[in-house]
Amino acid sequence: MIKQLRVQNFRKHTDFTAEFKPGPILITGPNGSGKTSLAEAIYIALQGKSWRSGFMDIMNSRNPEAWWRVDVEFSDGEKRTVKFIGATKSFEINGKTYTRLPARLKKPVILFEPGDLQMLYGSPSRRREFFDRFISQVSHEYAASLRKFERVLAQRNNLLKNGATEDSLFAWNIQFANLAEQIIDARIGWIDAINQGATKHYQKIAGVEDVIDITYSSARKTKDQLLKQLEADWQNGTWYTKIGPQTHDIHITINHQSAKTTASRGENRTILFAILYSMVDLMNNELQGENYLILDDIDSELDAERKKRLYSEDTTKRNPLIATTIETEHKVKNHLRLR
């Protein structure tokens, strides 16, 4: 687990150090005090990127030397340093330096940030990205297939825009069908597994008997079925690829009604937490080593009872890092108050 964090010239923090004990970490303070920045710094050290912006935008505007730095020390003795000087970034792990964080050295993180609220209300692409982010961390094969698929899709669409022939598309269709089959199978399997725990977690947080269902919009398809669809699509004169996992959606219901149209904002937030906790359970089962849960601004728009249940033992035993403006009654040893 994380033992110490130091940030220098990182957003509003000029030079800030925090020591942590084992267990959940609670960071509280008013808006603008830099809570999210500390969570972001840890995320960068674990994942090699920010969910908020590019590295240049992190620079403390009061720093004339144009650099920032993050140092994280773990309880097992591992040390990580992320530096950004000018336009150059580097990652140092136990004395070895990399220009980018290798995939094998990334630490699994399940993240909630306020933008994720759009997962339920937003476009299908927001939902695909939300679930793909999780699946890619528990399956390196899936992450590799998804990257390859995106390249093949871009190339195939480019050919279609320029009047592709059946022969010129053949090799790309084969690759597309192979990768699409893998992606669809993986999404259906993992989303079904997430769904198995979602209702249980929702009911614990909400204190109700509501039922949550998460389903993938497509059935499994074989390579041959996908190839036939691609050929039919081309014969209809399409200029972009209209079939495949890049068009699919994830449907979320509460009591068998669309959560997108019937859930309140508090229910929406609770559904997200239920999904996240189900993901944490799966990640703990699938991966060896430490996994991290980062929750930014989690308890706004929740009523008092849901807040109380959110900070229950069931939540804190997952050892999250929580950034919030709300002072809670839950006693967390690692309670860092920013002013």
C-alpha positions, 0 to 999 in steps of 0.5 A: 500500500501507499506509505508516503506521497510527495508532490512538487509544483503539482497544480496548486501544491508547491511542495506537499508531503503526506504520510499514510498508515495501512488502510483506507485514506480519506482526504477532506477539505473545501473546494479548491484545496487540492484534494483531487490533485493528490488523488491524481498524483497517485493515479499518475504514479500507478497508471502513468497518465492522468484522467484529467488533462495532459501533463503540461496542464498540471504545471503549477502556474506560480512555478517559473521553472516549468517542472513538476514531480511526484514521489510515491513510496510503498509499504513494500519499499518500492519507490516511484518518481514521476518527473515532468520538465519542460515537455519531457516526462520520465518514470523512475521505479527503484532507480530505473528510468523509463520514458513512459510507464511500461504496461507490466509496471502499471498497478491496477486502479479502479477510479471514480471521478465526477465525469463518470456520472455521464456513463449512465446518461451519456452516449454509448461510447462513454459506457463502452470506455468505462467498462473497457477501462476495467476489462483492460486492466484485468486482461492484458490480452483484451487490452492488446486486442482492443488497441489492434482493433482500433487500428484495423477499424481506422484503416478499414474506414479510411479504405471505405471513404476512398472507394475500397474494392472487395479485394482491398478490404479482404485482409482487413475484414479478416482481422476485423472479424477475428478481433471483434469476436474476441472483444465481444466475447470478453465484454459479454463475459466480464459485464455478466460477471460485474452484473452478478455483484451489482445488485448486492452492492446497490442494496447495501448502499441504498438500503432498499430491495431494488434490482440492478441489471447490466447487459451487453447490447449484442449477442456473441458472434462468430468470425464467419457471422461478422465477415458476412455482415461486413460483406453485406455492409460493403455491398450496401455502399457504406462509407464507414463500418456500421457493424461491430463492437464499436457500435455496441452499448451497455444497458443498465436498468433499475427494477427492469426500467432504464436507469438512464431515464428513471434513476435520480442523480443519487440513484445514478451515483449509487449504481456507479458505486455498486458497479465499482465495488463489483469490479473491485471484487472481481479484480481482487479475485483475478489479479495477484498483488495490490489493487487500488480504488480511488474515489473522487467527490463520491458522496455529494448528491447522496442522502444522509443514510446512503452516505453512512452506508457508503462509509460502512466497513464493507466499503472501507475494507477495500482500502480506498483513497477517498477525496471529498468535501464532506467530513464524515463520522466514520473514523479513518486513521488516514484522515488528511484534512486540507485547508 
